[in-house]
Amino acid sequence: MSGGNLEAPRLRGMGLVSGWGRGLAVLPDDARAAATGREVIAAECPAFPGDRLRRATRECLLGVAAVEETVRDAGSAAASLAGERTALIYATAAAYGAANRAFIEGTGASTLHFPYTAPSAVPAEVAITFGITGPYVIFLGGGTATLSALWYAATLFAAGQCDRALVLAVETFAECADLYDRARRLVGRPLVEAAACAWLEPGTGEFTYATREAPAGPAPAPAGVRRRLGEAFACTPLVELGAARAGGGRSLDVHLNVIWRGTAAALRWKEAGAA
């Protein structure tokens, strides 16, 4: 087991772009029923003015859009993210799969596209768009990677290394849908493309993180946010955060529990002032 205790960050803003639309309110009551047999719920590709993002991949555009939604939810301006006092922490399990496949199979890719095969492509485009030059870390995996990212943000606050942190997760599936059919037992359905972002700032309260070997046996049936969202890998814990805040006011009080590839991770987050 690994983990520890730190002061709980404050969740200032939360943004979500998914195959269901923008925000938490558009999530269906039951993702499996709403999918009507579809294996993948693809997210609409956002459009941005100008030429800078003209060649960016879908996952990069979704990441930028999620940060924009987060800034809007926080009631701030995008310019406030610029500089070295903003950290950018990224988690994903699958969002570089499409670019890798296109490059390997030669489906219109060229040397111009090669940098997009790296997991760092999404946070790089986000950092450039918003002028972020602070601490920068990438976690690969499902929901456990996201819990690690949230914990890492708290360690940066404890060390005084930043004033705010964006924890961003992006997952895309449409271009590699057939590959997931080969491992149907390993992932739930429907696969829902999503980009979720949490804006964190230093705070106080209970913040405890731990990992251990996952117990044997089948995973529990989806419930709560997971039932509404569908399978969104690293994005799911951030959506759970947003739903917990929406249901309990602006002070967060939530337990997050994730199992991914043999590892179970748990995060207890209770902001000061939560009932």
Steps between C-alpha positions, in 0.01 A plus 500: 500500500614855431357843565478752782319804638511862384285812520200475269518724191210726413309410185445836335370389161403190305454456126370207298464432129375151412321297240178598675571873464640769730464497876355262756137588439493327160607158634222242462358308796630175351783515245453143381132556425566839340767349273229290328750234403787730403840381621663846487345839572726739310544861607437779252827658396518860626577778252734787581568821307834565336764267362704400804292192581416417139720187498433395859348158559152448639631412843700824515196706401287325762764574765505870414119511504487335844736762642285775348195350672693488827599866476138589434380295799761665723373844402847604390688596184725276295783750543510424873645155424808635323843483659718284719268488802248276323567126496361273228453134593366265234355150521392266221480136405407524134508853359819448299376176341341664197811699406723195549277287281480761226878536498576126505243413234582802286144627479584849388771553761839657429806615691299811581267285710763292680510719816130426547573132559643588843279511812635851556324638191177591681652684799750666267222654291317604817815658645566694180138616467479635855863603551559253786868463592486351851554140622394243244441127556330217307338192656407207276219260586134501590333651802791408727721733294254783562502443875881506487479828306271655762733388777801639313327838474459502877872426545583798277284725718663364816843581355393850391584427137182641347195714576257297293496166319301367209441126516395403149389163362411420139383172348407428135388168353337539159811448287596182689155357568581167332802451726279521808277227358793261544500560875130531580542335839744767617295816446139600555255626241425742356841658456437873534748752368563779747728778614471612862697761691514610864643836609653456845641752744657461846248434773450324830319188607536124481686355203612138522627278220586131497561222248504123540467183299147465372292217645429201278161461337284695255480876519184641660220612272511868401304726732449873549708712264655193339157372406408838350828571321599160362861379472728803480818365664710784647221756462257326734644610839498864389138470396426349841664803662283735300185306585590491871548878509178559308311286747648645817567867441840656429682307776605153389449187709561182304654152505649390166573130446648362179625161381725485194710209377547333838542818707239649731533869590298700750487874560317667787443871433315723745552872466492714810147623554334192352215370715 
